[in-house]
Amino acid sequence: MTHILSPLPGTFYRSAAPGQPPLKADGEDVAVGDVIGLIEVMKSFHEVRSDVAGSGINFLVDNEEPVMAGAALAELR
């Protein structure tokens, strides 16, 4: 398994806006550079891009969950 880590501390969001579908759904394949979520820090949103490719993404944190820098957000097979 390969993990996608949070680049900074903040609140993790799986979609670009409330009511929109997640940027990546559980089980989807991920390519290098794909945006898998957003981290909000002090009202500023930062894209979380995958630096690895893999299949079957499995999110390890919930939408709107606080995360620390370096925390595993998702895993890929």
N, C-alpha and C positions, 0 to 999 in steps of 0.2 A: 504494500500500500504506500502511496505517496500522499503527503499532506499539503494543502494550501494554507499558508499561515497569514495571520492578520499583520499588515504592514505597520499599523499604529493602533493605539488604544482608542476606544470610542464605542459607538452603538452600531451593530451590524444589521443591515437591511438586505433582504433577498430580492426585493423589487425596486424599480426606479422611483415609484410613487405609490401611495396607498391605493388599493383597488386594482393595481396592475399585476399581471402574472409575474412569477419570479423570473429573474434574469436567466437562471439555470434551474431546471427541475431535477429532483432526485432521480438518479439513474441515467441522466443524459451524459453524452460524451463531451469532453472539454479539450479544446486546442490551446496551444500556447497563445497568450494574449487575450483569451476570452474573459469578459467581465462576468464574475460570478456573484457579485454583490457590491454593496456600498458600505463605507464606514463614515459615520457622522461624528465630527469633532467640532464642538463649539459652533454649531449651525452651518458648518462647511462639510460638503459631501465629497468623499474620495473614492474613486473606483478601485475595487479589488480585482486585479487581473491575475490570471493563472500564469505561472512561469513554467508550468509543466503540462504535458498532454496526457490524457488518460481516458478511461471509460468508466461509466457507472458512478458518477459523483454522488457522494453521500455526505450531507451536511451534518456537522457535529454540534452546531449551535443553532438556536432558534432565531426567527426573525425578531428584530428589535431587542436582541440580547446584548448586554454590555460585554465587551471583549478587551483583553489586554494585548499589547504588541507581542507578536510571536506566538499567540494562541492559535491552535489548529482550528480552522473554520470548516474545512471539508477534507475528505479523503477520496482518492481516485484509485481504481484498480490498474 
